Amino acid sequence: MTRLFVIKNDDGSDLWVAAVIDQDVWTYVANTGKFHRNEGASDDFFFRNELEFSDIGIAEARRLIAAGVGTVDEQRWPDSVSRWRQDPSPMDPDVVFASLAADLG
């Protein structure tokens, strides 16, 4: 089962577009244009519940992605961006959205 969320920072700003697929949370990283597994977000979603996860649909996810949600400052977080760029199994947004549409169908 796939679900889409926007994850918000403590200040209420949009941090990530996220897809919960089975027992993993994938977050959209604008720097790569793909969704990547995010262990920190998974831990928070399933256990800590410190971040705000708000349900969204495909249209809202596309709007947030187009607005730049998930853009990471490469000067501040170069190692993270480098790991995402080397990720051997990222997911294309269209694959994530198709998975959600199939689950809803």
N, C-alpha and C positions, 0 to 999 in steps of 0.2 A: 504494500500500500504506500502510495506517495502522497505527501502533503507539502504545500508551499507555505512559507512564513517570511515575514520580514523580522529580523532581529534588531532590536533597538539598543543603543548605548544607555548608560545611566542618565544622560541628559535628555533622553527621548529622541535623539537623532538616529536616522536609519544607518545601521552598520553593515548588515549583510542581507542578501536575498538567500534564503535557505530552503533546501529540499530535504525532508525527512523521508528516507527510503529504507524500509525495513528497520534495521537497528543502527543506521548510520545517518549522520547529518552532513550534508554537502552544502558548501557555501559558494556563491558565485564570486569569482575574483575577476574584476574588470580588467586587470593588467594582462590576464591570459585569455579572457573571453570564455572561460569554462567554469564549471562547478568542480570543486575539489573536496575530498573528505576533510572534515574539520573535527578532530578529536576533542578539542576544547568545547566546541559548540555541542557536540554529542554528549559530553559529560554534563554540560549545563542542562541540556534539554531533558535528559533521562534521570539525572540525579540531583544536581545543585539547585536548579531553578532560580538563578540569580538574574539572568537576562530576561528581557521581555520578548516573547515569541508571539507575533500576531498573525493569524491565518490570513492568507491572501490567495487570489486566483491567478491564473496565467496572465491575464491582461495587466493586472497590477504588477506582477513580477517583471513583465516586459517594460512597463513604464519606469519602474525603479532602476532596472538595468540601464535603460536609455539615459536616465538622469545621473548615472555614474555611481550608484550605490555599489559598494564592494571594491572601490578603487583604493589601493594600498599605496602609501607614500614610500616609493622605492628608495629614497634617501634615508629614511628613518628605519625601514624594515627590509634591507636588501637581501638578507638570508632567507626570509620567508618567501619573498617574491621569487628568488632563485629556485627554491625547493618546488614552488608551484609550477614554475616553467619547466622543471625537470620531471614533474609528475608523470609516470608512465600510463596512468589510467584516469585522466580527467573526463568529465562528461560534458558534452555539448548541451547548451540550454534547450535546443529543440528536442533532444532525447529525453531530458528531464520533463519537459512540458508534455511530450507524447505519452510518457509513462503516467503522468497525472491524468491526462485525458482518457487513457485506456482504463485506469482505475475508476474514473467517474462514469464511464460509458455504460 
